[in-house]
Amino acid sequence: MAKVIQAFRERYHNFKLYNIGDDYPEDDEKRVQYLAEQGFLSVELESKESPERPEESGSETEPEEKPKRRKKGVSDDGDSDA
């Protein structure tokens, strides 16, 4: 199924307005492909036949903690007069 990601009026559907988040009928594959290339649709691939990915050794990866960003010229103690 194709999802609308940018609002547009479809000239081949009597200028029907498709809003963001609407489902677009996939009757004409060439039209769906064209609208996706133009940035109006997002085509979702249906992969029911492919098995799910197995879990990686049972452990979840934790996100790395990044240091907080500071403004230029600010020292560690917060005193701007130093």
C-alpha positions as CSV (number, residue, x, y, z in Angstrom):
1,M,0.0,0.0,0.0
2,A,1.2,3.5,-0.8
3,K,1.0,6.3,1.8
4,V,0.7,10.0,0.9
5,I,3.6,12.0,2.2
6,Q,2.7,15.3,0.5
7,A,-0.8,16.5,-0.3
8,F,-1.8,16.6,-3.9
9,R,-4.7,16.4,-6.3
10,E,-4.8,13.4,-8.6
11,R,-5.7,14.3,-12.1
12,Y,-6.7,10.7,-13.0
13,H,-9.1,10.4,-10.1
14,N,-11.3,13.4,-11.0
15,F,-8.8,15.8,-9.2
16,K,-9.5,14.1,-5.8
17,L,-7.5,15.7,-3.0
18,Y,-5.1,13.2,-1.2
19,N,-3.9,14.5,2.2
20,I,-0.9,13.5,4.1
21,G,-1.4,10.0,5.7
22,D,-4.1,8.9,3.2
23,D,-3.8,5.6,1.5
24,Y,-3.3,5.7,-2.3
25,P,-4.9,2.9,-4.4
26,E,-2.3,0.9,-6.3
27,D,-4.4,0.3,-9.4
28,D,-1.8,1.7,-11.8
29,E,1.8,0.6,-10.8
30,K,3.4,3.1,-13.2
31,R,1.4,6.0,-11.7
32,V,2.3,4.9,-8.2
33,Q,6.0,4.7,-9.1
34,Y,5.9,8.1,-10.8
35,L,4.2,9.8,-7.8
36,A,6.8,8.2,-5.5
37,E,9.6,9.5,-7.6
38,Q,8.1,13.0,-7.5
39,G,7.9,12.8,-3.7
40,F,4.1,12.5,-3.2
41,L,4.0,8.9,-2.1
42,S,5.9,6.5,0.1
43,V,5.6,2.9,-1.1
44,E,5.6,0.3,1.7
45,L,7.1,-3.0,0.7
46,E,5.1,-6.0,1.9
47,S,7.4,-8.8,2.8
48,K,5.3,-11.4,4.5
49,E,7.4,-14.2,3.1
50,S,10.7,-13.1,4.6
51,P,11.3,-14.4,8.1
52,E,11.9,-12.0,11.0
53,R,15.5,-11.3,11.9
54,P,16.8,-13.4,14.8
55,E,17.8,-11.5,18.0
56,E,21.5,-10.9,18.2
57,S,22.8,-13.1,21.0
58,G,20.0,-12.1,23.3
59,S,21.6,-8.8,24.5
60,E,20.2,-5.4,23.6
61,T,22.6,-2.8,22.6
62,E,22.6,0.4,24.8
63,P,23.0,3.7,23.1
64,E,26.4,5.4,23.7
65,E,26.3,8.5,25.9
66,K,27.6,11.5,24.2
67,P,29.2,14.4,26.2
68,K,26.9,17.5,26.5
69,R,27.7,20.3,24.2
70,R,28.6,23.7,25.7
71,K,28.7,27.2,24.3
72,K,32.1,28.6,23.2
73,G,34.0,30.4,25.9
74,V,32.2,28.8,28.8
75,S,34.5,27.1,31.4
76,D,33.8,24.0,33.3
77,D,32.7,25.7,36.5
78,G,30.2,28.0,34.8
79,D,32.0,31.2,35.8
80,S,32.2,33.4,32.7
81,D,34.5,35.9,34.3
82,A,37.5,33.6,34.5
